[in-house]
Amino acid sequence: MPDCSPPSEEPISPQPPSSPWPCALPLVEAARPPLLMGIVNATPDSFSDGGAYDGLDHSLTLLEQGADILDIGGESTRPGADEVEAAQEQARILPIISSLREIMPEALVSVDTYKAATARVALAAGARIVNDVWGLQRDPAMADVVAEAGAGLVIMHNRPQKDETIDIVADMERFFERSLTLAQRAGIAPARIVLDPGIGFGKTMPQNLSAIAALPRLKRLGHGLLLGVSRKSILGHVTGRPVRERLPASLAVNVYGVLHGADILRVHDVDAHKDAVLTLTALSRACSSEVVSGSREELKVRVSENAIK
């Protein structure tokens, strides 16, 4: 089992309240693009690109392509991946986070971990968000670490095993209720919390599709939503494509997600998704302008008709 021992008591500097996290307003109302979270796997065994690049160079490339957030992880969370000790995980990610703080201090960095010890040192090194794939329910010290730092938090739905007999959306709602209670008890501000349906985690293929379709229902919980489907096996199941050929399917699902409530997209291919969300945002703004213009013209007609009467 990985080391989830209580972290040291070295204080963490609270994050500034101006941190751009999350963007919780609906896209159509705000006519703004969703945030893009670029994936940086500092691991040798991630399902898509483990060991395929230098973590710092890749981080800088993703920022140049338009990533709003970098999500840096030192342990693969793909099904069947080996768990790693906290010390090894930290050795993989801390050099990247520390270097980014020196080179681009304005970069918004997320640490992808469920271990409080790793979250603590990553936040001290410059990360400002914790992306916890167990939603505060794996390591009992995690909520306090996030609260102390004033960090952003991604609460992802997860299950230890698949169960095709359950209502997965109802299960997600119960999971989020437990996690949000833990966050509230620790004093984590609700505005700093984003929910992630956890596509590919503890779900059958039909349940993954149901989880994506449930985005509007999850939006009613009152938090921003993160969608992470990039290159995942559900896309291979639908299209029959191998990992490296799943960009079109990733784009399709992510555009669907944005139109149905997703505020943040966690992606490998930032450049392609940047083009997609900019185009979608332009169309949304045009649609909003058309609606407003149409409403004004209708009002003018009604006023004229009343004046004639």
Steps between C-alpha positions, in 0.01 A plus 500: 500500500620856435617718785202708614652591835415841648699778332747719682376810677702743287256785432374561148461854375129562432417550134388844382122536472545636148604156371298436181323199642241389432301656220160392622270713284323318217665545162186628327437763768859624517591435133847396613717208402542214746837456666740249349696283744804354327608154613861453610572137587832480685465123499643212298173308479210734422257348250552763230845655516689366801872570471459656156632850581689722742250632752624859512537535123154354448352735760644801321373370167147460637509854639611633161210313340254675730460284811342694787602240758767230513403178679822328609488145630767257618290185528297341225137454598408282203329170591757242604787748544747439780467727802810698596631629829457869578876560489528365147194693385645821643839439340327488162290816530680744729782588257240590236287710736800679650647577157169634375478733798839645404444515124128589487378596848161597358433144377205339676612154612288213628647196673330172410521298822286336768779512761497787748877483547556553129237771479662691786849512348364571152299795629804629686700469176252710301194294407167671566249220434465144626339251261399210726376193311346372824324824589643538855382149589831308472734701724332649810760779521437632148211734579697683768802542270284655229323726750824619658642597161180666376551289189259410226362147515378249244275238658485203264249217527657157534413146600725214613334271246237502229141400571273488197189465718513844661359834389837665436368857502330451837825345625691807380262731682542308826878498457511874439277561801749316723798681349337842526420431865868424564597819318254707700621359831859586408403855401560478124312783332229367265615740225833317488344159431448340159333162445618236253273206403808275475465355151680167485518451876294218652242507223386271222493636146125574510545665840775723359259620232232556764746703708574729206132538422438592867702823485190726515377308806839531670507871418205543735729414790627857474867449411714529191540179301817346358481244222791265433444267207808568288617186315326271750391142436134597476589679177680194372196291590274728296727557200732199498799735484828451690614757756695721260207527257234623741532876456184542286296302753655698787402825331145378438438400860663813641295733280191310611619543859545875470151537354361304795678662793873421500712796611843336475630244251793280602677416173819370341464694172474861614553662160212318331267556795595869510380538142181311580405703808584833335275412207225378731523817709477720191187315392352530849560874501342535157203298617463716811519819293239366260268415788542846654453670164190295429354583840553873443336490158204310643468760775502784245219332305292457815551865600400614151189285504397637839556857380270444200229361727 
